[in-house]
């Protein structure tokens, strides 16, 4: 049986506010909003015009046009070189693209990092961090700073303040300046920082002879010979040769030497011989390299570094002197550091 709806007597029925889907539909009365919508459209258009006017004033007002470019951190590079590379547009400060300027500055070999900010009403701030020189390379009459990333920069009077503490490399190879091996400048700079503490004497200069033999001259008159720089393996072998040289401390006197050279071409059997004393031409070149402008080094007077199995020839004198016999230390290769 179907369900029945029973209404008790005396209970009034009330209409439900819910619309029935099958019931007749009546359109809701539409209020006349013609005047209100036109007012809103006019107000929105006016507000848009105000915004456009403010934006135009910001973009084209001479007060916000870039007038000043401030540069900090430029010690080796000149301010003009940094500004020229940045190419800051002389437009409104609000249209300056800091990322594009930073990318152009990063393309400079001596710029390590760069930061670009703006300051109202018309200033662009540029802060650069430069690479520090690892070597002062002298070849012929030219002196050049060399950084760890291989960047080079001429040694001028305005950059002379960066010279203290930078080791000197005298390159006597004929012809034009040859490119140094990858990582070579960084290896030499690291060794120069620890030279005094390790050997008790100063490092006067690194030398690459005319026959491409690399060596290091010390202030107490002895020379460390590392061998020919004929390959990248020769450059990679220099740190191990330096460890072998440091292992000789206590067996030989580096401060008051009775020898003129230590040959490290065979690290397991370093040969020692010769007489102490730096050539006069070498001392002259070292002294001349401290100034930005100097005469070309006398390359023909500097003697060749002794090679393995070849002791240096003593200087002729009226009284014959015996040539010191090189002696050899048989050392085990240095143990790897933990």
C-alpha positions as CSV (number, residue, x, y, z in Angstrom):
1,X,0.0,0.0,0.0
2,X,1.2,3.5,-0.8
3,X,2.2,5.9,2.0
4,X,-0.5,8.3,3.1
5,X,0.1,11.7,4.4
6,X,-2.2,12.3,7.4
7,X,-2.8,15.7,8.7
8,X,-4.4,15.8,12.1
9,X,-7.5,17.9,12.5
10,X,-6.9,21.5,13.5
11,X,-3.3,21.7,12.1
12,X,-3.0,24.4,9.5
13,X,-0.8,23.7,6.4
14,X,2.0,26.1,5.4
15,X,3.5,26.5,1.9
16,X,7.1,25.3,1.5
17,X,9.7,27.9,0.3
18,X,11.3,25.2,-1.9
19,X,10.7,25.4,-5.6
20,X,9.4,22.4,-7.3
21,X,11.2,21.4,-10.5
22,X,8.1,20.5,-12.2
23,X,6.3,23.6,-11.1
24,X,5.9,26.8,-13.1
25,X,8.9,29.0,-13.4
26,X,8.7,32.7,-13.0
27,X,11.5,35.0,-14.0
28,X,12.9,37.1,-11.2
29,X,12.3,40.8,-11.6
30,X,15.2,42.6,-13.0
31,X,16.1,45.8,-11.3
32,X,16.9,48.7,-13.5
33,X,20.8,49.1,-13.1
34,X,21.5,51.0,-16.2
35,X,22.7,54.2,-14.4
36,X,24.8,52.2,-11.9
37,X,26.7,50.2,-14.5
38,X,27.5,53.3,-16.5
39,X,28.9,55.0,-13.4
40,X,31.2,52.0,-12.6
41,X,32.5,52.0,-16.2
42,X,33.3,55.6,-16.1
43,X,35.0,55.3,-12.7
44,X,37.1,52.3,-13.9
45,X,38.2,54.2,-17.0
46,X,39.2,57.2,-15.0
47,X,41.2,55.1,-12.6
48,X,43.0,53.4,-15.5
49,X,43.8,56.8,-17.0
50,X,45.3,57.9,-13.7
51,X,47.5,54.7,-13.6
52,X,48.7,55.3,-17.1
53,X,49.5,58.8,-16.3
54,X,51.6,57.8,-13.2
55,X,53.4,55.1,-15.2
56,X,54.2,57.6,-18.0
57,X,55.5,60.1,-15.4
58,X,57.8,57.5,-13.9
59,X,59.1,56.3,-17.3
60,X,59.7,59.7,-19.0
61,X,60.3,62.0,-16.1
62,X,63.9,63.3,-16.2
63,X,64.1,63.0,-12.4
64,X,64.1,59.2,-12.7
65,X,66.5,58.9,-15.6
66,X,69.9,57.2,-14.8
67,X,72.4,59.9,-14.0
68,X,75.0,58.1,-11.8
69,X,76.7,54.8,-12.0
70,X,78.5,53.9,-8.7
71,X,81.3,51.3,-8.8
72,X,83.0,49.6,-5.8
73,X,85.5,46.8,-5.6
74,X,87.5,47.9,-8.6
75,X,91.1,47.5,-7.6
76,X,92.8,46.0,-10.6
77,X,90.2,46.9,-13.1
78,X,89.6,50.6,-13.8
79,X,86.2,52.1,-13.2
80,X,86.0,53.1,-16.8
81,X,86.5,49.5,-17.9
82,X,83.8,48.3,-15.5
83,X,81.3,51.0,-16.7
84,X,82.1,50.3,-20.3
85,X,81.5,46.5,-19.9
86,X,78.3,47.1,-17.9
87,X,76.7,49.3,-20.6
88,X,74.1,50.8,-18.3
89,X,71.3,52.3,-20.4
90,X,70.6,56.0,-19.9
91,X,66.9,55.4,-19.5
92,X,64.4,55.4,-16.7
93,X,65.7,53.7,-13.5
94,X,62.6,51.5,-13.5
95,X,63.6,49.9,-16.8
96,X,67.2,48.9,-15.8
97,X,67.8,45.2,-16.3
98,X,70.1,44.2,-13.5
99,X,70.5,40.6,-14.6
100,X,71.7,41.6,-18.1
101,X,74.2,44.1,-16.6
102,X,75.5,41.4,-14.2
103,X,75.9,38.9,-17.1
104,X,77.9,41.4,-19.1
105,X,80.2,42.1,-16.1
106,X,80.7,38.4,-15.5
107,X,82.2,38.1,-19.0
108,X,85.2,40.1,-17.8
109,X,88.0,37.7,-17.1
110,X,89.0,39.4,-13.8
111,X,85.5,39.8,-12.4
112,X,84.7,36.9,-10.1
113,X,81.2,38.1,-9.0
114,X,79.1,41.2,-9.6
115,X,76.0,42.7,-7.9
116,X,73.8,45.3,-9.5
117,X,71.2,47.4,-7.5
118,X,69.3,50.6,-8.1
119,X,68.6,53.5,-5.8
120,X,66.0,56.3,-6.3
121,X,65.9,58.6,-7.9
122,X,68.7,58.0,-10.5
123,X,71.6,55.8,-9.3
124,X,72.8,52.4,-10.3
125,X,75.2,50.6,-7.9
126,X,77.7,48.1,-9.2
127,X,79.8,46.0,-6.7
128,X,82.4,43.7,-8.3
129,X,84.7,41.1,-6.6
130,X,87.9,40.6,-8.6
131,X,90.2,37.6,-8.9
132,X,93.4,38.0,-7.0
133,X,96.7,37.6,-8.9
134,X,98.5,34.4,-8.2
135,X,101.7,35.2,-10.2
136,X,103.6,38.1,-11.6
137,X,104.8,36.8,-14.9
138,X,107.7,38.5,-16.6
139,X,108.6,37.7,-20.2
140,X,110.9,40.0,-22.1
141,X,110.0,43.5,-21.1
142,X,106.4,42.7,-20.3
143,X,105.2,42.1,-16.7
144,X,101.7,40.5,-16.3
145,X,99.5,39.5,-13.5
146,X,98.1,35.9,-13.8
147,X,95.0,34.7,-11.9
148,X,94.0,31.2,-10.9
149,X,91.5,31.1,-13.8
150,X,94.2,31.9,-16.3
151,X,93.2,35.6,-16.7
152,X,96.1,38.0,-17.4
153,X,96.4,41.7,-16.7
154,X,99.2,44.1,-17.4
155,X,101.4,45.2,-14.5
156,X,101.1,49.0,-14.5
157,X,101.7,51.7,-12.0
158,X,98.0,51.9,-11.0
159,X,98.1,48.2,-10.1
160,X,101.4,48.2,-8.3
161,X,99.6,48.0,-4.9
162,X,98.7,44.4,-5.6
163,X,102.3,43.3,-6.1
164,X,103.4,42.6,-2.5
165,X,103.0,38.9,-1.7
166,X,102.6,37.8,-5.3
167,X,105.4,35.4,-6.4
168,X,107.5,36.2,-9.4
169,X,107.8,33.9,-12.4
170,X,110.6,34.8,-14.9
171,X,110.0,33.2,-18.3
172,X,113.1,33.1,-20.5
173,X,111.6,31.0,-23.3
174,X,112.2,32.6,-26.7
175,X,109.4,34.0,-28.9
176,X,106.0,35.2,-27.7
177,X,104.6,34.5,-24.3
178,X,103.4,30.9,-24.0
179,X,100.3,30.0,-22.1
180,X,100.8,28.5,-18.7
181,X,99.5,25.0,-18.0
182,X,96.1,24.7,-16.4
183,X,96.3,25.1,-12.6
184,X,100.1,25.9,-12.8
185,X,99.7,29.5,-11.4
186,X,97.6,28.2,-8.5
187,X,100.1,25.5,-7.6
188,X,103.0,28.1,-7.5
189,X,101.0,30.6,-5.5
190,X,100.1,27.9,-2.9
191,X,103.8,26.8,-2.6
192,X,105.0,30.3,-2.3
193,X,102.7,31.0,0.7
194,X,104.2,28.0,2.6
195,X,107.8,28.3,1.4
196,X,109.3,30.4,4.3
197,X,107.6,28.2,6.9
198,X,108.7,24.9,5.2
199,X,112.3,25.7,4.2
200,X,113.2,28.6,6.5
201,X,114.3,30.8,3.6
202,X,112.6,33.2,1.2
203,X,111.6,32.3,-2.4
204,X,113.1,34.9,-4.7
205,X,111.6,33.7,-8.0
206,X,110.3,30.9,-10.1
207,X,112.2,30.5,-13.4
208,X,111.5,28.8,-16.7
209,X,114.7,28.7,-18.6
210,X,115.1,29.1,-22.4
211,X,115.1,25.3,-22.7
212,X,111.8,25.1,-20.8
213,X,113.3,23.8,-17.5
214,X,111.3,24.9,-14.5
215,X,113.1,25.7,-11.2
216,X,112.8,27.9,-8.1
217,X,115.6,30.2,-6.7
218,X,115.8,30.8,-3.0
219,X,117.3,33.8,-1.2
220,X,120.0,31.7,0.5
221,X,121.5,30.9,-2.9
222,X,120.2,27.4,-3.8
223,X,118.0,26.3,-6.7
224,X,115.2,23.6,-6.8
225,X,115.1,22.0,-10.2
226,X,111.8,20.4,-11.2
227,X,112.5,19.5,-14.8
228,X,111.1,20.3,-18.2
229,X,107.5,21.6,-18.6
230,X,106.9,19.5,-21.7
231,X,103.4,18.2,-20.8
232,X,100.5,18.5,-18.4
233,X,101.9,15.6,-16.4
234,X,105.0,17.6,-15.6
235,X,102.8,20.4,-14.2
236,X,100.8,17.8,-12.2
237,X,104.0,16.3,-10.8
238,X,105.2,19.6,-9.2
239,X,103.2,19.2,-5.9
240,X,104.7,15.7,-5.3
241,X,108.2,17.1,-6.1
242,X,107.6,19.8,-3.5
243,X,106.7,17.2,-0.9
244,X,109.9,15.3,-1.6
245,X,111.9,18.6,-1.3
246,X,110.2,19.3,2.1
247,X,111.1,15.8,3.3
248,X,114.8,16.7,2.9
249,X,114.5,19.3,5.7
250,X,116.6,18.1,8.6
251,X,118.9,16.2,6.3
252,X,120.2,19.3,4.5
253,X,120.5,22.9,5.6
254,X,118.4,25.1,3.4
255,X,119.2,28.2,5.4
256,X,123.0,28.0,5.1
257,X,123.5,25.6,2.2
258,X,126.7,24.1,1.1
259,X,125.1,23.1,-2.3
260,X,123.8,25.1,-5.2
261,X,120.9,23.0,-6.5
262,X,118.5,20.2,-5.6
263,X,117.4,18.2,-8.7
264,X,114.0,16.7,-8.3
265,X,113.4,15.3,-11.8
266,X,113.5,11.9,-10.3
267,X,111.6,12.4,-7.0
268,X,112.7,9.0,-5.6
269,X,116.4,10.0,-5.9
270,X,116.9,13.8,-5.6
271,X,120.4,14.8,-6.5
272,X,122.2,17.6,-4.7
273,X,125.4,19.4,-5.8
274,X,126.9,22.7,-7.1
275,X,127.8,25.8,-5.2
276,X,125.4,28.2,-3.5
277,X,124.9,31.7,-5.1
278,X,122.4,33.3,-7.4
279,X,123.5,34.7,-10.7
280,X,124.0,38.4,-10.9
281,X,121.7,38.7,-13.9
282,X,118.9,36.8,-12.1
283,X,119.2,39.2,-9.1
284,X,119.0,42.1,-11.5
285,X,115.9,40.8,-13.2
286,X,114.3,40.1,-9.8
287,X,114.9,43.7,-8.7
288,X,113.7,45.1,-12.0
289,X,110.5,43.1,-11.8
290,X,109.4,45.0,-8.6
291,X,108.7,48.1,-10.8
292,X,105.9,48.4,-13.4
293,X,108.4,49.9,-16.0
294,X,111.8,48.2,-16.3
295,X,114.3,47.2,-18.8
296,X,114.2,43.8,-20.5
297,X,115.9,41.0,-18.6
298,X,119.3,39.9,-19.7
299,X,118.2,36.4,-20.8
300,X,121.6,35.4,-22.2
301,X,123.4,35.7,-18.9
302,X,121.2,33.6,-16.8
303,X,122.6,30.0,-16.6
304,X,120.6,26.9,-17.4
305,X,119.2,24.9,-14.6
306,X,121.1,21.7,-14.0
307,X,119.5,18.5,-15.3
308,X,119.6,15.1,-13.9
309,X,123.0,13.5,-14.1
310,X,124.6,16.8,-15.1
311,X,126.4,18.9,-12.4
312,X,126.8,22.6,-13.0
313,X,130.2,23.7,-14.5
314,X,132.1,25.8,-12.0
315,X,133.2,29.3,-12.9
316,X,136.8,29.3,-14.3
317,X,139.3,31.0,-12.1
318,X,143.1,31.1,-11.9
319,X,143.2,28.8,-9.0
320,X,141.6,25.4,-9.9
321,X,138.8,24.3,-7.6
322,X,137.4,20.8,-7.5
323,X,133.8,20.4,-8.8
324,X,131.6,19.2,-5.9
325,X,130.2,15.7,-6.5
326,X,126.4,15.5,-6.4
327,X,125.1,13.1,-3.8
328,X,121.8,11.3,-3.9
329,X,119.1,10.8,-1.2
330,X,117.1,7.7,-1.8
331,X,113.7,8.5,-0.4
332,X,110.5,6.6,-0.6
333,X,107.6,8.4,-2.3
334,X,105.6,10.5,0.2
335,X,102.8,8.6,1.9
336,X,99.3,9.9,0.9
337,X,97.7,12.2,3.4
338,X,94.7,11.0,5.3
